[in-house]
Amino acid sequence: MQWAGLRSPAPAPNVAWMGRRPRTARWPHGMLPAARRAVVASAAASDANSSSNSPGRDEEREEVTRKEEEKAAASLLMRSQKYAMLKQQLAVAAQFEDYKEAARLRDSLRSFEEEEPVLRLRRLMKKAIEEERFEDAAKYRDELKILAPHSLLKCSSDATTLGIRVQVRSVYIESRSQPLKGQFFFAYRIRITNNSQRPVQLLRRHWIVTDGNGRTENIWGVGVVGEQPVIFPKTGFEYSSACPLSTPNGRMEGDFEMKHIDKAGSSTFNVAIAPFSLSILGDDNDVLL
């Protein structure tokens, strides 16, 4: 088929048009058939792109993304459970002085840690920061955000409110965990330092615990470890506690309700406990405060 160019007739000499004549859509004069076909193809592609942005397509993409995220989370859960089992078996082998088995499990753990994507990306990010390759560090960080967002949260936190400093450190306890039953046990140690000029008393605690599936639980209690300690200026109070979890990773945060005791009728105030991770993978520092 040969395309025929469409032309509007030329106006008669010395005749003025009294209005704008509707123009008939036409191919540019002299356009070759191949070029015309290219224009048609481009228009079709544009229509396809427009249809791909329809609400139906958006929902399909969201569904695909959700399934990919669920698949990644399930894969991470399986790897984390395997890692937890290896650590537990190593602890048992060492306890019973089965050194041959302990050596085998140690090598298995090292191999796992070298291949585990989360641990590998954290090592690469740390090395990039040390070498001041900040673009590479940002790339590894972004990959971690997609693969395991919780892994960017440290197993420690440090926050100060009105001169009251709260430091926390958590660790995974293999001996009290049962990965096959979905039971993971984490211990944490808290140090409260009064850097203000007034004595305070810790009255109540409030914890927000979130597991790896995003389920959140609020926990309130009187005091800590059965005490409502008084903390004088330039002194501190430390205690240890624990948190069972149904997933191999999660997070905790919360606050302490306190009051100044040097003046009668003082109102209470909340001291923040900054978020920290509960993770069997730990981080760069697995030592309690």
HUWO-V17684 format. One record per residue. N is the residue number from 1. SS is DSSP state (helix for helix, strand for strand, loop for the rest). OMEGA is omega in whole degrees, -180 to 180 (999 if undefined). Layout:
N;SS;OMEGA  N;SS;OMEGA
//
This chain:
1;loop;179  2;loop;178  3;loop;177  4;loop;180  5;loop;179  6;loop;-180  7;loop;171  8;loop;-179  9;loop;-179  10;loop;179  11;loop;179  12;loop;-179  13;loop;175  14;loop;177  15;loop;-179  16;loop;176  17;loop;-177  18;loop;179  19;loop;-179  20;loop;-179  21;loop;176  22;loop;-178  23;loop;177  24;loop;179  25;loop;-178  26;loop;174  27;loop;176  28;loop;-178  29;loop;176  30;loop;-179  31;loop;-179  32;loop;180  33;helix;-179  34;helix;179  35;helix;179  36;helix;178  37;helix;179  38;helix;178  39;helix;178  40;helix;180  41;helix;179  42;helix;179  43;helix;179  44;helix;179  45;helix;178  46;helix;177  47;helix;180  48;helix;179  49;helix;180  50;helix;-179  51;helix;180  52;helix;179  53;loop;180  54;loop;180  55;helix;-179  56;helix;179  57;helix;178  58;helix;180  59;helix;179  60;helix;179  61;helix;178  62;helix;179  63;helix;178  64;helix;179  65;helix;180  66;helix;180  67;helix;178  68;helix;179  69;helix;178  70;helix;179  71;helix;179  72;helix;179  73;helix;179  74;helix;178  75;helix;179  76;helix;179  77;helix;180  78;helix;180  79;helix;-180  80;helix;178  81;helix;178  82;helix;179  83;helix;179  84;helix;180  85;helix;180  86;helix;179  87;helix;179  88;helix;179  89;helix;177  90;helix;179  91;helix;180  92;helix;-180  93;helix;179  94;helix;-180  95;helix;-179  96;loop;176  97;loop;173  98;loop;-169  99;helix;177  100;helix;178  101;helix;179  102;helix;179  103;helix;179  104;helix;180  105;helix;177  106;helix;179  107;helix;178  108;helix;179  109;helix;-180  110;helix;179  111;helix;179  112;helix;-178  113;helix;178  114;helix;-176  115;helix;-178  116;loop;-175  117;helix;-178  118;helix;-180  119;helix;179  120;helix;-180  121;helix;178  122;helix;178  123;helix;-179  124;helix;180  125;helix;179  126;helix;-180  127;helix;180  128;helix;178  129;helix;180  130;helix;-179  131;loop;178  132;loop;173  133;loop;-169  134;helix;177  135;helix;177  136;helix;179  137;helix;179  138;helix;179  139;helix;179  140;helix;178  141;helix;-180  142;helix;177  143;helix;178  144;helix;179  145;helix;-180  146;helix;-175  147;helix;-176  148;loop;-176  149;helix;-177  150;helix;-175  151;helix;179  152;helix;178  153;loop;-178  154;loop;175  155;loop;178  156;strand;175  157;strand;-176  158;strand;-179  159;strand;179  160;strand;178  161;strand;179  162;loop;178  163;loop;179  164;strand;-177  165;strand;179  166;strand;177  167;strand;-178  168;strand;175  169;strand;-180  170;strand;176  171;strand;177  172;strand;-178  173;loop;-178  174;helix;-172  175;helix;-179  176;helix;-180  177;loop;176  178;strand;-175  179;helix;-179  180;helix;179  181;helix;-180  182;loop;179  183;strand;-178  184;strand;-172  185;strand;-179  186;strand;174  187;strand;176  188;strand;178  189;strand;-177  190;strand;174  191;strand;179  192;strand;-178  193;strand;180  194;strand;179  195;loop;179  196;loop;-180  197;loop;-176  198;loop;177  199;loop;180  200;strand;175  201;strand;178  202;strand;-176  203;strand;-175  204;strand;177  205;strand;176  206;strand;179  207;strand;171  208;strand;-177  209;strand;-180  210;strand;-179  211;strand;-176  212;loop;178  213;loop;178  214;loop;178  215;loop;-175  216;strand;178  217;strand;176  218;strand;-178  219;strand;177  220;strand;178  221;strand;178  222;strand;177  223;loop;176  224;strand;-179  225;loop;176  226;loop;-179  227;strand;168  228;loop;-169  229;loop;171  230;strand;-176  231;strand;-178  232;loop;-180  233;loop;178  234;loop;174  235;loop;-178  236;strand;178  237;strand;-180  238;strand;174  239;strand;178  240;strand;177  241;strand;-176  242;strand;-180  243;strand;173  244;strand;-179  245;strand;-180  246;loop;178  247;loop;-177  248;loop;176  249;strand;-180  250;strand;179  251;strand;176  252;strand;172  253;strand;180  254;strand;179  255;strand;173  256;strand;172  257;strand;-177  258;strand;173  259;strand;174  260;strand;-176  261;loop;180  262;loop;-180  263;loop;-179  264;loop;177  265;loop;179  266;loop;178  267;loop;179  268;strand;177  269;strand;-178  270;strand;177  271;strand;-173  272;strand;168  273;strand;-175  274;strand;-179  275;strand;174  276;strand;-175  277;strand;165  278;strand;-172  279;strand;176  280;loop;179  281;loop;179  282;loop;174  283;loop;-174  284;loop;-178  285;loop;-176  286;loop;-179  287;loop;178  288;loop;177  289;loop;999
//
